[in-house]
Amino acid sequence: MVDTAHSAAGVIADDGVPLKVKLARATRRQKIRALLLVTPLALFIVLSFVWPITVMLLRSFDSPEFGRVMHRTSAFLENWDGTGVPPEGPAWKALVEDLVQAREDQTIGKAATVVNFEMPAARSLFTKSARHAKNITAPPYKDQLIAVDDGWNSPELWGLMKRLAPAFTMRFYVNAIDRTYDKNGDIVQQPENRRIYLPLFWRTFVMSGTVMLCCLFLGYPVAYLLSVLPLRTSNLLMIMVLLPFWTSLLVRTTAWIAMLQREGVINSLLVWAHIISEKERMQLIFNSTGTTIAMTHILLPFMILPLYSVMKTVPPSYMRAARSLGANQFTAFTRVYMPQTIPGVGAGSLLVFILAIGYYITPALVGGETGILISNMIAYHMQKSLNWSLAAALGTILLAGVMLLYWLYNRIVGVDNMKLG
């Protein structure tokens, strides 16, 4: 008997190349072709998703500006014990030299801005002292700088500069959870009137959950109708569901402003129907109510489509079989039909919740003081205060919260049971 494996390995093609070698070459060419096909998509994902997130994560604890500009002072502060104000000597000489050099290099504004983030009004202290520092050429440096501005005699300022000296710091995360440093360098809670971010995080998650539940409550019956109605009717309803995608988000949000204001369409209809009086017109805009209504309308299709894709695959015969076995319509729907739609419920809920967490335009336009979310504060620090590191820290905490919820969802429900189509 001829050895089959040996015979296969010894088969020679027409061109004299062993068949095994030709198969290996063909497989390698297919792998290279597949790699080339997915390379553009992989580059797009890396450049538009992975790289920005990585930069954000790095920026949240990387702050080299102060140490780079005030490098002599930072070198001294690394070994300083942080008690009180340094005595006359190398620290004050290094500070004067750094101020002179920074003014010549036109970088004093960068260092002053970093300090000003943590201690308001410190910018003027640095810029004013940098203008006069060139006149300080001999000791006593300390007395002459304090004569320029007595702010240099503050232990709090020197403690802050010591924390700003390292290139890598956790102070942005400390600020992002409404904590700060006291005079001794210990982390303490912010005063009650300065606690901003934790209440915003809580509001963001609560409002996102509310929008998710509203979308589920409104979207479930619509998706059910789409799945059971005749094709002609369901196609018309599907067009109405998809119609918001063809309208600008800004236009839809602006339309809600016109509808929800005190003199708007909704209040006027309620007054016309004598449901409320003229004096009882409701404030539905520039608060959390307006934000919830507008975001529910915008995100509702993202709930309906996953539900519809799952409901369409549920055989109608299951409901008929349950009815034939003695179950009433409600029991058959809740115990036979609804459990089969759980994958769509999970997919739609997760999709709407994650989209709602990151919403920015709608809360900014209709939210007012009680309707803005943490995304609006991130945008504020990116565009106005220019404190990008704090914005990165807030974004990182928000990302971590979303990942934690996704992990909990996977543990409780299971990602494998989620279907988007």
Buried (B, 14 or more C-beta within 10 A) or exposed (E): EEEEEEEEEEEEEEEEEBEEEBEEEEEEEEEEEEEEEEEEEEEEEEEEEEEEEEEBBEBBBBBBBBBEBBBBBBBBBEEBEBEEBBEEEBBBBBBBBBBBBBBEEEBBBBBBBBBBBBBEEBBEBBBBBBEBBEEBEEEEBBEBBBEBBEBBBBBBBBBBBBBBBBBEBBBBBBBBBBBBBEEEEEEEEBEEEEBBBBEBBEBBBEBBBBBBBBBBEBBBEBBBBBBBEEEEEBEEBBEEBEEBEEEEBEEBBBBBBEBBBEEBEBBBEBBEEEEEEEEEBEEBBBBBBBBBBBBBBBBBBBBBBBBBBBBBEBEEEEBEEBBEEEBEEEEBBEEBBBEBBBBBBBBBBBBBBBBBBBBBBBBBBBBBEEBBBBBBBBBBBBEEBEBBBBBBBBBBBBBEBBEEBBEEBEEEBEEEEBBBE
